Amino acid sequence: FSTIVYPNPVKAGDNLTIENTSPNDSIVITSVSGATVTKLVNEDLSIDTNNLSKGLYFVKVSNKIVKIIVE
């Protein structure tokens, strides 16, 4: 499986979609400072970005890390 994270960049308040994850994958979103913003275990999901400030974040799904930008 190749995890897909979109849209990127995402507008604050829109949903960030994560697809092609395995049922037990750990999904962690961290800020550039290293603070954990969201931690989930799920398959395909949609994350509301209302709680994210504008900036750069890292989405880690198991061993894969994707950079996302919140505008």
C-alpha positions in Angstrom: 0.0 0.0 0.0 1.1 3.5 -0.7 -0.4 6.0 1.7 -2.0 9.0 0.1 -2.4 12.4 1.9 -4.3 15.2 0.2 -4.9 18.0 -0.4 -1.5 19.4 0.1 -1.4 22.3 0.8 -4.7 22.1 2.8 -6.6 25.3 3.7 -7.2 25.7 7.5 -10.7 24.4 8.3 -10.8 22.0 5.3 -10.4 18.2 5.7 -7.1 16.4 5.2 -7.7 13.0 3.8 -5.4 10.0 4.4 -6.0 6.9 2.3 -4.5 3.5 1.8 -3.5 2.9 5.4 -3.7 -0.5 7.1 -6.2 -1.1 9.9 -3.7 -0.9 12.7 -1.5 1.9 11.3 -0.7 4.6 13.8 -1.2 8.1 12.4 0.6 10.9 14.1 0.6 14.6 13.1 3.4 16.7 14.5 4.3 20.4 14.2 7.8 21.4 13.1 8.7 22.0 16.7 8.0 18.3 17.3 4.8 18.6 19.3 2.2 15.9 18.7 -1.0 17.6 17.4 -3.1 14.5 16.6 -2.6 10.8 17.2 -5.0 8.2 15.7 -5.2 4.6 14.8 -7.5 4.0 11.8 -7.9 3.0 8.2 -8.8 5.6 5.6 -9.9 8.8 7.3 -10.5 12.5 7.0 -9.1 15.0 9.6 -10.6 18.3 10.3 -7.9 21.0 10.3 -9.7 23.6 12.3 -7.4 23.0 15.3 -4.3 23.4 13.2 -2.6 26.8 12.8 -1.1 27.8 9.5 2.3 26.2 8.9 4.2 23.1 8.2 3.3 19.7 9.8 4.5 16.1 9.4 2.1 13.2 9.0 3.6 9.9 10.0 1.8 6.8 9.0 3.7 3.8 10.3 7.1 4.2 8.7 6.2 6.9 6.1 6.4 10.6 6.8 4.7 13.2 4.6 5.1 17.0 4.9 1.9 19.0 4.7 1.3 22.7 4.6 -1.8 24.3 6.3 -2.6 27.6 4.7 
